[in-house]
């Protein structure tokens, strides 16, 4: 199922100067991940090229490191350190940044967080608390804890510095390719990644959102005309399990995102397995939505298009790949 983006209500803000500044600020903290440009026929897709942004190779195993380092480099760090609620990837990124910067880190996880992500956090030295069945319940406990300790509150997706940091990914794509693609496909949970990417692209290419059918935060917001709560589940719930689209993402997406597509769990899981078999890239389910959309025909670019897909993370147990 797909929906076009509703018309924006307010003038667009130019985020690109802030994204350029962030790229310089975090250059020594994060990896400049590869951009793999393949002919569409190599993937069985009728387009000129498919560009794979290999962000699963990022420090901490996901794009989240960009935003977390940017926020922590932009603001004073209290002695109490940092605290975050996360399905896993944001927590891992915060813990990675906290260890690099020498401050304590506390992470609140919902019960849907996978054992692989819990183990990664423990290895990074974070204090981990499992609270609530879903992300929003972990977030409430996190906010209460921040009020007690005075730690810097880190949000998984809905803070300016986090969104701006995510936008550096799109800036890298444009710099490395010498241009933007005609179309850029982005997985959406709370919306921090697509907000940063869309803010950088700012209408210069077609940015489209991809969500699991069982975690349709942006799709539901567009249908309702405002952010609304959704019930979350499915194969990508640990990464894309926000209950409501972020306020920043909602504002940016109304300006610069062209459409939103829903994908069933079966298509996501099939694509994840195919990415491993055919490309030998081990990615988590959230990173498989872009190629799932192209392989199933949920997104149908023109044959002459260059289409970029963000492989956003790889924090999962790969033993299930075959």
C-alpha positions as CSV (number, residue, x, y, z in Angstrom):
1,X,0.0,0.0,0.0
2,X,1.3,3.5,-0.9
3,X,0.3,7.0,-0.1
4,X,1.4,10.3,-1.7
5,X,2.7,13.0,0.7
6,X,0.1,15.6,1.8
7,X,0.8,19.2,0.9
8,X,3.1,21.1,3.4
9,X,1.5,23.8,5.6
10,X,4.6,25.8,6.4
11,X,7.6,27.1,4.3
12,X,10.6,24.8,4.2
13,X,13.7,25.4,6.3
14,X,17.1,25.0,4.8
15,X,18.9,22.4,6.9
16,X,21.9,22.0,4.6
17,X,24.3,24.4,6.3
18,X,23.8,22.7,9.7
19,X,24.3,19.3,8.0
20,X,27.6,20.5,6.5
21,X,28.7,21.7,9.9
22,X,27.8,18.3,11.4
23,X,29.7,16.4,8.8
24,X,32.8,18.3,9.8
25,X,32.1,18.0,13.5
26,X,31.8,14.2,13.5
27,X,34.3,13.4,10.7
28,X,36.8,11.9,13.2
29,X,34.1,9.9,15.1
30,X,32.2,8.0,12.3
31,X,33.0,6.1,9.2
32,X,32.4,7.4,5.7
33,X,30.6,4.3,4.5
34,X,30.9,3.0,0.9
35,X,28.5,3.7,-1.9
36,X,28.2,0.6,-4.1
37,X,26.8,1.5,-7.5
38,X,25.4,-1.5,-9.4
39,X,23.6,-1.8,-12.8
40,X,20.0,-2.5,-12.1
41,X,20.2,-5.7,-14.2
42,X,22.8,-7.1,-11.6
43,X,19.9,-7.1,-9.1
44,X,17.1,-8.1,-11.5
45,X,15.7,-4.6,-11.3
46,X,14.7,-2.6,-14.5
47,X,16.5,0.7,-13.7
48,X,19.8,2.2,-14.9
49,X,21.6,1.8,-11.5
50,X,21.0,0.9,-7.9
51,X,23.2,2.6,-5.4
52,X,23.6,0.8,-2.1
53,X,24.7,3.0,0.8
54,X,26.4,0.5,3.0
55,X,25.6,2.1,6.3
56,X,25.4,-1.3,8.0
57,X,29.2,-0.9,8.1
58,X,28.9,2.3,10.2
59,X,30.5,2.5,13.6
60,X,28.1,0.8,16.1
61,X,26.4,-1.1,13.2
62,X,23.9,1.5,12.1
63,X,23.4,5.1,10.8
64,X,22.5,6.1,14.4
65,X,26.1,6.8,15.3
66,X,26.0,10.0,13.1
67,X,23.2,11.7,15.1
68,X,24.4,10.5,18.5
69,X,27.9,11.8,18.0
70,X,26.6,15.0,16.6
71,X,24.4,15.7,19.6
72,X,27.1,14.8,22.1
73,X,29.7,16.9,20.3
74,X,27.3,19.8,20.1
75,X,26.2,20.1,23.8
76,X,27.9,20.1,27.2
77,X,28.1,16.6,28.7
78,X,27.2,16.4,32.4
79,X,29.0,14.2,34.9
80,X,26.0,11.9,34.9
81,X,26.6,11.2,31.3
82,X,23.8,10.3,28.9
83,X,20.6,8.4,29.0
84,X,18.5,7.1,26.1
85,X,15.5,4.9,25.3
86,X,15.9,2.7,22.3
87,X,14.8,-0.5,20.5
88,X,18.5,-1.2,20.3
89,X,20.3,0.7,17.5
90,X,20.1,4.1,19.0
91,X,21.2,2.7,22.4
92,X,24.2,1.0,20.8
93,X,25.2,4.2,19.0
94,X,24.8,6.3,22.2
95,X,26.8,3.7,24.2
96,X,29.5,3.7,21.5
97,X,29.7,7.5,21.6
98,X,29.7,7.7,25.4
99,X,32.5,5.2,25.6
100,X,34.5,7.2,23.1
101,X,33.9,10.5,24.9
102,X,34.4,9.0,28.4
103,X,31.0,9.5,30.0
104,X,28.5,7.1,31.6
105,X,25.6,5.8,29.6
106,X,22.3,4.4,30.6
107,X,20.0,2.7,28.1
108,X,16.3,1.8,28.6
109,X,15.1,-1.0,26.3
110,X,11.6,-2.3,25.6
111,X,11.0,-6.1,25.8
112,X,11.1,-6.4,22.0
113,X,14.8,-5.5,21.9
114,X,16.7,-8.6,20.5
115,X,19.2,-10.6,22.5
116,X,21.9,-9.5,20.0
117,X,21.3,-5.8,20.8
118,X,21.2,-6.4,24.5
119,X,24.5,-8.2,24.3
120,X,26.1,-5.4,22.3
121,X,25.0,-2.9,24.9
122,X,26.5,-4.9,27.7
123,X,29.8,-5.3,25.8
124,X,29.9,-1.5,25.5
125,X,29.6,-1.0,29.2
126,X,26.2,0.6,29.2
127,X,23.8,0.3,32.2
128,X,20.8,-1.5,30.7
129,X,17.2,-1.5,32.0
130,X,14.4,-3.4,30.2
131,X,11.2,-1.4,30.8
132,X,7.9,-1.9,29.1
133,X,6.7,-4.0,26.2
134,X,7.3,-1.3,23.5
135,X,9.5,1.7,22.9
136,X,7.1,4.4,24.2
137,X,7.0,2.7,27.6
138,X,10.8,2.5,27.7
139,X,10.9,6.2,26.8
140,X,8.7,7.2,29.7
141,X,11.0,5.4,32.1
142,X,14.0,7.0,30.5
143,X,12.6,10.5,30.8
144,X,11.8,9.9,34.5
145,X,15.4,8.7,35.1
146,X,16.9,11.8,33.3
147,X,15.0,14.0,35.7
148,X,16.5,12.2,38.6
149,X,20.1,12.2,37.4
150,X,20.5,15.3,35.2
151,X,22.1,13.2,32.5
152,X,21.9,14.5,28.9
153,X,18.7,13.1,27.4
154,X,19.3,11.5,24.0
155,X,16.3,10.7,21.8
156,X,16.4,7.9,19.3
157,X,15.1,10.1,16.5
158,X,13.3,13.4,17.5
159,X,16.1,15.9,18.3
160,X,17.5,18.5,15.9
161,X,21.1,17.3,16.4
162,X,20.1,13.7,15.8
163,X,18.3,14.5,12.6
164,X,21.0,16.8,11.3
165,X,23.6,14.1,12.0
166,X,21.6,11.6,10.0
167,X,21.5,14.0,7.1
168,X,25.3,13.7,6.7
169,X,24.6,10.3,5.2
170,X,22.8,11.9,2.2
171,X,25.5,14.5,1.9
172,X,28.0,11.7,1.5
173,X,26.0,10.0,-1.2
174,X,25.9,13.2,-3.2
175,X,29.6,13.9,-2.7
176,X,30.7,10.4,-3.5
177,X,28.5,10.1,-6.6
178,X,28.9,13.7,-7.8
179,X,25.1,14.0,-7.9
180,X,21.9,12.9,-6.2
181,X,20.0,9.9,-7.7
182,X,16.6,10.3,-9.2
183,X,15.0,8.4,-6.3
184,X,16.1,7.6,-2.8
185,X,14.4,4.9,-0.7
186,X,14.6,5.1,3.1
187,X,13.3,2.8,5.9
188,X,11.2,4.7,8.6
189,X,10.6,4.0,12.2
190,X,10.5,7.2,14.2
191,X,11.7,9.2,11.2
192,X,15.1,10.6,12.2
193,X,16.9,9.0,9.2
194,X,14.4,10.0,6.5
195,X,14.1,13.5,8.0
196,X,17.8,14.1,7.8
197,X,18.1,12.6,4.3
198,X,15.0,14.5,3.0
199,X,16.3,17.8,4.6
200,X,19.5,17.4,2.7
201,X,17.9,16.5,-0.6
202,X,15.3,19.3,-0.2
203,X,13.3,18.4,-3.3
204,X,16.3,17.8,-5.5
205,X,15.5,14.1,-5.8
206,X,12.5,12.0,-5.1
207,X,12.7,10.7,-1.5
208,X,10.3,7.9,-0.6
209,X,9.5,6.3,2.8
210,X,9.3,2.6,3.4
211,X,7.6,1.0,6.5
212,X,6.6,-2.5,7.6
213,X,2.8,-3.0,7.5
214,X,3.0,-3.7,11.2
215,X,4.8,-0.5,12.1
216,X,3.2,2.2,9.9
217,X,3.9,5.4,11.8
218,X,4.4,7.8,8.9
219,X,1.8,6.1,6.7
220,X,-0.8,6.4,9.5
221,X,0.1,10.1,10.1
222,X,-0.4,10.9,6.4
223,X,-3.7,9.1,6.4
224,X,-4.9,11.0,9.5
225,X,-3.3,14.3,8.6
226,X,-1.3,14.4,11.9
227,X,0.9,12.1,13.9
228,X,-1.0,9.3,15.6
229,X,-0.2,6.3,17.7
230,X,0.0,2.9,16.0
231,X,0.3,-0.7,17.2
232,X,3.8,-2.0,16.5
233,X,4.9,-5.5,15.8
234,X,6.6,-7.7,13.2
235,X,10.1,-8.6,12.0
236,X,11.5,-5.1,12.2
237,X,9.9,-3.9,15.4
238,X,13.2,-3.6,17.3
239,X,14.5,-1.1,14.8
240,X,11.4,0.5,13.3
241,X,9.2,0.1,16.4
242,X,8.3,3.7,17.2
243,X,4.7,4.1,18.1
244,X,4.4,7.6,16.6
245,X,6.3,9.5,13.9
246,X,8.6,12.1,15.4
247,X,7.6,15.8,15.3
248,X,10.7,16.8,13.4
249,X,10.2,14.0,10.8
250,X,6.6,14.9,10.4
251,X,7.5,18.5,9.6
252,X,10.3,17.6,7.2
253,X,8.4,14.7,5.5
254,X,5.5,17.0,4.7
255,X,7.9,19.3,2.8
256,X,10.3,16.9,1.1
257,X,9.0,13.2,1.0
258,X,7.1,12.2,-2.0
259,X,5.4,9.0,-0.9
260,X,5.1,6.3,1.7
261,X,5.0,2.6,1.0
262,X,4.0,-0.3,3.3
263,X,5.7,-3.7,3.0
264,X,4.6,-7.1,4.5
265,X,6.9,-9.0,6.8
266,X,7.3,-11.8,4.4
267,X,8.7,-9.5,1.7
268,X,11.1,-7.9,4.2
269,X,12.4,-11.3,5.4
270,X,12.7,-12.6,1.9
271,X,14.7,-9.6,0.8
272,X,16.9,-9.8,3.8
273,X,17.7,-13.4,2.9
274,X,18.2,-12.6,-0.8
275,X,20.6,-9.7,0.1
276,X,22.7,-12.2,1.9
277,X,22.6,-14.9,-0.8
278,X,23.2,-12.7,-3.8
279,X,25.3,-9.9,-2.4
280,X,26.8,-11.4,0.7
281,X,25.7,-8.4,2.8
282,X,24.4,-9.3,6.3
283,X,21.8,-6.7,7.2
284,X,19.0,-6.5,9.8
285,X,15.3,-6.6,8.6
286,X,15.0,-2.8,8.7
287,X,17.7,-2.5,6.2
288,X,16.0,-4.8,3.7
289,X,12.9,-2.6,3.0
290,X,14.5,-0.7,0.1
291,X,15.3,-3.7,-2.0
292,X,12.1,-5.5,-0.9
293,X,10.2,-2.5,-2.4
294,X,12.1,-2.8,-5.7
295,X,11.9,-6.6,-5.9
296,X,8.2,-6.8,-5.2
297,X,7.3,-3.9,-7.4
298,X,5.9,-1.8,-4.5
299,X,8.1,0.9,-5.9
300,X,8.4,1.1,-9.7
301,X,11.0,3.6,-11.0
302,X,11.4,4.5,-14.6
303,X,14.0,2.4,-16.5
304,X,16.4,5.4,-16.8
305,X,16.5,6.1,-13.1
306,X,19.3,5.8,-10.7
307,X,17.8,4.6,-7.4
308,X,19.6,4.8,-4.0
309,X,18.8,2.5,-1.2
310,X,20.1,2.9,2.4
311,X,21.1,-0.3,4.1
312,X,20.7,1.3,7.5
313,X,22.0,-1.3,10.0
314,X,23.2,-4.8,10.9
315,X,22.6,-5.2,14.6
316,X,21.0,-8.7,14.6
317,X,21.9,-12.3,15.0
318,X,23.1,-13.5,11.5
319,X,22.8,-17.2,12.3
320,X,19.3,-17.2,10.7
321,X,20.7,-16.2,7.3
322,X,20.8,-19.0,4.7
